[in-house]
């Protein structure tokens, strides 16, 4: 009997074709074509397994999935999935832990360079017929700077490894400090958050969105940073208070910022983050790399196949069992 996997995101037929080429035997795949719970509830109703890339999955959607055995995150962050309802309904939840670490880490370095050197400003100036250097704010090197990493899981550690080639001093903050041997291997030093913010030339966010990190980077946190500092957010939008960041950038509280994730996605047309010349914005692209597509999808499909066979999902990927 064929089992059905539904991708809740509104993906293109090109992406759907690539996914179907990797399907294990005995599975079929459908996908979303629109946003909103009504559509998601409709398409999940007949599915045995569901996949969410960036689309939020509410309790309403999960309750519509009467046959649903597993909700799988295509990536890592599960803050936009209703885990409580999944537990209540006995629906397993899994993710591909660490699968996007290198992709996001490389993207992070790119955003650091964009913000420090004002690369987007030069690009759009030329697009609009202006040949000009950056006036008013000096460009800075990444080499030799102090970089503070807030969150130090697979992505944060990958960023630290890449930064070793820039000769940076690397500070990190996470709830549980690493052992001395791990710190030495990664060339990183633990710092309390206030100390990290005050000392860093670049502050890069890699923490999950939790009640403890919601609004973590607010007006007070931004005011504690160096006026020459750069903020990079590739974690989750809610970690940064967007109104506070917009004000800090316009008032010169910090030098520049680069943001890939937002409180509301897609980014609304009236977002306070738009039209700020020392802010680089990208539409949640950090994890996207063609090189990681097949390995990540293959791992995700294998987890689904394990559930189908009555086998356990590897502990690393389990969110709700």
CORSUL-V848334 format. One record per residue. RES is the residue in three letters. SS is DSSP state (A for helix, B for strand, O for the rest). D_LAST is the distance of its C-alpha to the last C-alpha in Angstrom with 1 decimal. Layout:
# CORSUL-V848334
<<RES/SS/D_LAST> <RES/SS/D_LAST>>
This chain:
# CORSUL-V848334
<<UNK/O/24.3> <UNK/O/23.4> <UNK/B/20.1> <UNK/B/20.2> <UNK/B/18.6> <UNK/B/19.8> <UNK/B/20.4> <UNK/O/20.7> <UNK/O/23.2> <UNK/O/26.8> <UNK/O/27.4> <UNK/O/30.7> <UNK/A/31.6> <UNK/A/32.3> <UNK/A/28.8> <UNK/A/27.5> <UNK/A/29.9> <UNK/A/28.6> <UNK/A/25.0> <UNK/A/26.3> <UNK/A/28.2> <UNK/O/25.0> <UNK/O/23.1> <UNK/O/22.2> <UNK/O/24.2> <UNK/O/23.2> <UNK/B/21.8> <UNK/B/23.7> <UNK/B/23.2> <UNK/B/24.4> <UNK/B/24.4> <UNK/O/25.4> <UNK/O/29.1> <UNK/O/29.2> <UNK/O/27.6> <UNK/O/26.6> <UNK/A/24.3> <UNK/A/26.7> <UNK/A/26.6> <UNK/A/22.8> <UNK/A/22.3> <UNK/A/24.9> <UNK/A/23.5> <UNK/A/19.9> <UNK/O/21.2> <UNK/O/21.6> <UNK/O/18.8> <UNK/O/16.0> <UNK/B/14.3> <UNK/B/15.2> <UNK/B/16.0> <UNK/B/17.2> <UNK/O/19.6> <UNK/O/21.5> <UNK/O/21.3> <UNK/O/19.7> <UNK/B/17.3> <UNK/O/18.1> <UNK/A/17.0> <UNK/A/20.0> <UNK/A/18.9> <UNK/A/15.4> <UNK/A/17.3> <UNK/A/19.7> <UNK/O/17.1> <UNK/O/17.6> <UNK/O/16.4> <UNK/O/13.5> <UNK/O/10.5> <UNK/B/9.2> <UNK/B/10.7> <UNK/B/11.7> <UNK/B/13.8> <UNK/O/17.1> <UNK/O/17.5> <UNK/O/16.0> <UNK/O/16.7> <UNK/O/14.2> <UNK/O/16.6> <UNK/O/17.8> <UNK/B/14.5> <UNK/O/14.1> <UNK/A/10.7> <UNK/A/12.0> <UNK/A/12.8> <UNK/A/9.5> <UNK/A/8.0> <UNK/A/11.4> <UNK/A/11.4> <UNK/O/8.1> <UNK/O/7.8> <UNK/B/5.0> <UNK/B/6.6> <UNK/B/8.2> <UNK/O/11.7> <UNK/O/14.6> <UNK/O/15.1> <UNK/O/18.9> <UNK/O/19.9> <UNK/O/22.3> <UNK/A/23.6> <UNK/A/27.0> <UNK/A/27.6> <UNK/A/27.0> <UNK/A/28.9> <UNK/A/31.9> <UNK/A/31.8> <UNK/A/31.9> <UNK/A/35.0> <UNK/A/36.5> <UNK/A/36.1> <UNK/A/37.5> <UNK/A/40.6> <UNK/A/40.9> <UNK/A/41.0> <UNK/A/43.2> <UNK/A/45.7> <UNK/O/45.6> <UNK/A/45.1> <UNK/A/44.0> <UNK/A/47.1> <UNK/A/49.4> <UNK/A/47.7> <UNK/A/48.1> <UNK/A/51.6> <UNK/A/52.7> <UNK/A/51.1> <UNK/O/53.2> <UNK/O/56.3> <UNK/O/56.4> <UNK/O/57.1> <UNK/O/56.4> <UNK/O/54.9> <UNK/O/52.6> <UNK/O/54.8> <UNK/O/53.9> <UNK/O/50.9> <UNK/O/51.2> <UNK/O/48.9> <UNK/O/47.3> <UNK/O/46.1> <UNK/O/42.6> <UNK/O/44.2> <UNK/O/44.7> <UNK/O/42.8> <UNK/B/40.4> <UNK/B/36.9> <UNK/B/34.3> <UNK/B/30.6> <UNK/B/28.5> <UNK/O/25.0> <UNK/O/24.9> <UNK/O/21.8> <UNK/A/22.0> <UNK/A/24.2> <UNK/A/26.4> <UNK/A/27.0> <UNK/A/27.9> <UNK/A/30.3> <UNK/A/31.9> <UNK/A/32.6> <UNK/A/34.3> <UNK/A/36.3> <UNK/A/37.8> <UNK/A/40.2> <UNK/A/41.5> <UNK/O/42.5> <UNK/O/40.5> <UNK/B/39.8> <UNK/B/36.0> <UNK/B/34.6> <UNK/B/30.9> <UNK/B/29.1> <UNK/O/25.5> <UNK/O/24.1> <UNK/O/24.3> <UNK/O/27.3> <UNK/O/27.3> <UNK/O/29.4> <UNK/A/33.0> <UNK/A/32.6> <UNK/A/29.8> <UNK/A/32.0> <UNK/A/35.0> <UNK/A/33.3> <UNK/A/32.3> <UNK/O/35.6> <UNK/B/33.9> <UNK/B/34.8> <UNK/B/32.8> <UNK/O/34.3> <UNK/O/33.6> <UNK/A/33.0> <UNK/A/36.6> <UNK/A/38.1> <UNK/A/36.1> <UNK/A/37.1> <UNK/A/40.8> <UNK/A/41.2> <UNK/O/39.4> <UNK/O/41.3> <UNK/B/38.0> <UNK/B/34.9> <UNK/B/31.8> <UNK/B/28.5> <UNK/O/25.2> <UNK/O/23.0> <UNK/O/20.0> <UNK/O/21.0> <UNK/O/20.1> <UNK/O/22.4> <UNK/O/24.1> <UNK/O/24.9> <UNK/O/25.8> <UNK/O/29.6> <UNK/O/29.7> <UNK/B/32.6> <UNK/O/35.0> <UNK/A/38.8> <UNK/A/39.1> <UNK/A/36.9> <UNK/A/38.9> <UNK/A/42.1> <UNK/O/41.3> <UNK/O/41.0> <UNK/O/44.1> <UNK/O/46.1> <UNK/O/45.9> <UNK/O/42.1> <UNK/B/39.7> <UNK/B/36.2> <UNK/B/33.5> <UNK/B/30.3> <UNK/O/27.7> <UNK/O/24.7> <UNK/O/24.3> <UNK/A/27.2> <UNK/A/26.6> <UNK/A/27.1> <UNK/B/30.8> <UNK/O/33.0> <UNK/A/34.6> <UNK/A/37.8> <UNK/A/38.4> <UNK/A/37.9> <UNK/A/40.3> <UNK/A/42.9> <UNK/A/42.6> <UNK/A/43.2> <UNK/A/46.1> <UNK/O/47.7> <UNK/O/47.4> <UNK/O/45.2> <UNK/O/43.3> <UNK/O/44.6> <UNK/B/42.0> <UNK/B/38.4> <UNK/B/36.1> <UNK/B/33.1> <UNK/O/30.5> <UNK/O/28.1> <UNK/O/29.0> <UNK/O/28.2> <UNK/O/28.8> <UNK/O/28.3> <UNK/O/30.5> <UNK/O/32.9> <UNK/O/35.3> <UNK/O/39.0> <UNK/O/39.9> <UNK/O/37.6> <UNK/O/39.6> <UNK/O/38.5> <UNK/O/40.6> <UNK/O/44.1> <UNK/O/44.0> <UNK/O/45.9> <UNK/O/44.2> <UNK/B/40.6> <UNK/B/38.9> <UNK/B/36.4> <UNK/O/34.1> <UNK/O/31.7> <UNK/O/28.2> <UNK/O/29.2> <UNK/O/28.0> <UNK/O/25.2> <UNK/O/27.3> <UNK/O/29.1> <UNK/A/30.0> <UNK/A/29.6> <UNK/A/25.8> <UNK/A/25.2> <UNK/A/25.0> <UNK/A/23.0> <UNK/A/20.3> <UNK/A/20.3> <UNK/A/20.4> <UNK/A/17.3> <UNK/A/15.4> <UNK/A/16.9> <UNK/A/16.0> <UNK/A/12.2> <UNK/A/12.9> <UNK/A/15.2> <UNK/A/12.8> <UNK/A/10.6> <UNK/A/14.1> <UNK/A/15.2> <UNK/O/12.4> <UNK/O/11.6> <UNK/O/8.9> <UNK/O/8.6> <UNK/O/10.6> <UNK/A/9.3> <UNK/A/11.7> <UNK/A/10.0> <UNK/B/6.4> <UNK/B/6.5> <UNK/B/3.8> <UNK/O/0.0>>
